[in-house]
Amino acid sequence: MASSMQRLCRYGIRLLPAVSTSSQYLSRSFGVSSIKNASTYKAAVLQEFGQDLVMQDLKRKAIKQGQVRVAVHSCGVNASDLLMMENKYDQEFKLPFVPGFEICGEVIEIGEGVQNVAIGSRVIGINKETLGGFAEECVVSQQVIGVCGTEDKADLVRKKGAWSALKYNKKHILAKVNEVTNGKGVDIIFDAVGGDVFNDCLHCVAHEGSVIVAGFASRVIPHIETSQLLPKAVSLIGLSLTHYRDANNTVYRQVVEDVIDMHEMGLIKPHISALFKLEDCKSAFTFMTERMSTGKVVLEIQ
């Protein structure tokens, strides 16, 4: 099993500032002394698609040149994880595997040739190719208008600073958008849902507006006629972080650094909807599938 599970978070990692900040999950000191010299580590493993994750002790594998071993402090839980575990994602993973691609942790071992990262460095990483975040450790290669499903979620978006937040209603969304924009429409729409929501977005866009497609959480990929873009001179833009990492890593890393800098300056604050222990990862997915999340769902691992 271990040989078929390459827990290599190839995305690359970003060093976090040494000085602590108000963010508990990006800046607090990680207690990892107990696993630095361990021969095994705990992980939530998917044995069969569509089944629950199983807690297992996995044998630690030697790191290769250019790699670092990271003690995972926390890992985000995403809709993409659900799709991967149900074999409905656009990339298929070989069973068994450890899900999780948004990690935050501390470097505990460094491979040959690694530069600019030291043992004890606090890092973050994102990787959708080989995953591995739902575990005590993984190996990493160095390298607004809100529309919500419920009024409670819309209220949360307003409190986070949105100019306006609307409860999604297919019959009334266009009228509501026109009401708050005085009939102008929206200049930029960011859609990570797809399906009917995407089609409704097209009706709400302003003249020379842009629709950014960032995902399909609804699991329904919309199809449109290009003629729908002509009347208002609408721009349709696809955005894939994974592709940017490979095609223009400089731009991607700069964007990540800018976001972290904004967080350190207090300009943005991630909203954590719920915290779960690694052993309770099933509850984390239940929390998401029952549409209870209002922000990031996180597994606390250390």
Order of alpha helices (4+ residues) and beta strands (2+ residues): beta-beta-alpha-beta-beta-beta-alpha-beta-beta-beta-beta-alpha-beta-alpha-beta-alpha-beta-beta-alpha-alpha-beta-alpha-beta
